[in-house]
């Protein structure tokens, strides 16, 4: 038996013994997602048990080094673990911007003290992060940001505003881009970490057309940030930001790959099969979803060995978010007029139309589809600029 085959058997046995049946059901809504953090409340004992088992094994961040809370798995082993979790339909034990975005940036740019201090907390789900990037007037042109950090010797004093800050009203800490040199557009930005409970930090939810408020406005009024809470070099935060953006776009694109059942649900799939047009669209979706999944695996394998093209996250972000929008269009089409119901208990409070409307933001957040296509055209296709 090869080492990989042995690991697959070991992982399969561990999952069977430790993943509760309840945690093998599809995620129904936000309550089924384990975000962690100091104010998080578990929805069930099974959710808590699943997180604790994975934390003990290092499986919340299986490819991170063991000293930082991971399992130290090789790329091949991490891929096998993903496959085995997908085989039984296991829910992610922990969903976290710290895992998806900040963690990789700290592993690359953080000091040893920062890695030891923050990564273990992230891996254990003890700290929930939000991202302070976009500002009013600084979205796609992010380097025009104006939130300013004034050097006060042993700390920074930060003033400004961020917008579209996902879950800022629920987060414990923020990783934030702050201008620390007004004279240099690109080399005048620093990457700071600070507690959302700091004096001077306030948030205001933004109501979306879906009726939900995952996004917030975030305000900084003379917020004091210690000097040791900067990641990377002073005025070189753009290097950290670009690296993190690649992981963010991969995270946003991650909802794209799906088979027919997880795409629209078994009942709606039966409805769609009665309509030849919907049946054809569903078949095309399946083909494209499988192609996307294959592309994602290829890019991940290339990234693990250092051969990834820097614009690949842009491809994943564009393809994944557009595919996710198509998935929800199919859900609405297959559901007919009943899928438009907004408030009843039977419809889960209108979960289908609210989720459909929410997907419209997928092609805006993390870089618009138009910007992604421009990057792909320039960096991958080598097309001339306008």
QUICORJO-V460469 format. One record per pair of residues at least 12 apart in sequence whose ideal C-beta (glycine too) atoms are under 6 Angstrom apart, sorted by the first residue. I is the first residue (numbers start at 1). GAP is how many residues later the second one is. Records with the same first field share a line. If there is no record, write none. Layout:
I: GAP + GAP
//
This chain:
4: 72
7: 70 + 73
8: 72
11: 70 + 73
12: 72
15: 69
18: 35
19: 71
20: 26 + 29 + 30
22: 24
23: 23 + 27 + 68
24: 64 + 65 + 66
27: 64
31: 12
33: 62
34: 13 + 17 + 60
35: 60 + 93
36: 58 + 89 + 92
37: 91 + 135
38: 134
50: 43
51: 42 + 43 + 74
54: 39
55: 69
58: 12 + 13
59: 12
60: 33 + 34 + 63
61: 38 + 62
62: 16 + 19
63: 15
68: 47 + 51
69: 50 + 51 + 54
75: 229
94: 31
97: 32 + 34
98: 24 + 31
100: 151
101: 143 + 146 + 147
102: 27 + 73
103: 19
104: 143
105: 135 + 138 + 139
109: 122 + 123 + 131
110: 121
127: 45 + 46
128: 43 + 44
129: 42 + 44
130: 35 + 37 + 38 + 41 + 44
132: 30 + 42 + 44
133: 44
134: 29 + 30
135: 27 + 28
136: 27
140: 231
143: 42 + 43
145: 32
147: 13 + 31
148: 12 + 31
149: 29 + 31
154: 73
155: 69 + 70 + 71 + 72
156: 69
157: 65 + 67
158: 20 + 62 + 65 + 67
159: 61
160: 60
161: 58
162: 56
163: 54
164: 51
165: 51 + 53
166: 48 + 49
168: 35 + 48 + 50
169: 34 + 36 + 47
171: 25
173: 22
174: 22
175: 18
176: 16
177: 12 + 60 + 64
178: 12 + 14
180: 55
181: 54
186: 52
187: 48
188: 47
189: 48 + 49
190: 40 + 44 + 47
191: 40 + 41 + 46 + 49
192: 33 + 37 + 38
193: 36
194: 31 + 35
198: 25
200: 21 + 22 + 23
201: 22
202: 17
203: 13 + 15
204: 13
209: 148
210: 144 + 147 + 148
211: 143
246: 67
248: 118
249: 64 + 68 + 117
250: 63 + 66
252: 65 + 114
253: 63 + 64 + 67
255: 69
256: 36 + 64 + 67 + 68
257: 32 + 35 + 36
258: 31
260: 26
263: 64
264: 66 + 67 + 70
268: 66 + 67
271: 63
272: 62
278: 55
285: 41
292: 27 + 31
299: 13
311: 64 + 68 + 69
314: 58 + 61 + 62
315: 61
317: 55
318: 51 + 54
321: 41 + 42
324: 35 + 38
325: 34
328: 27 + 28 + 31
331: 21
332: 24
339: 13
340: 13
//
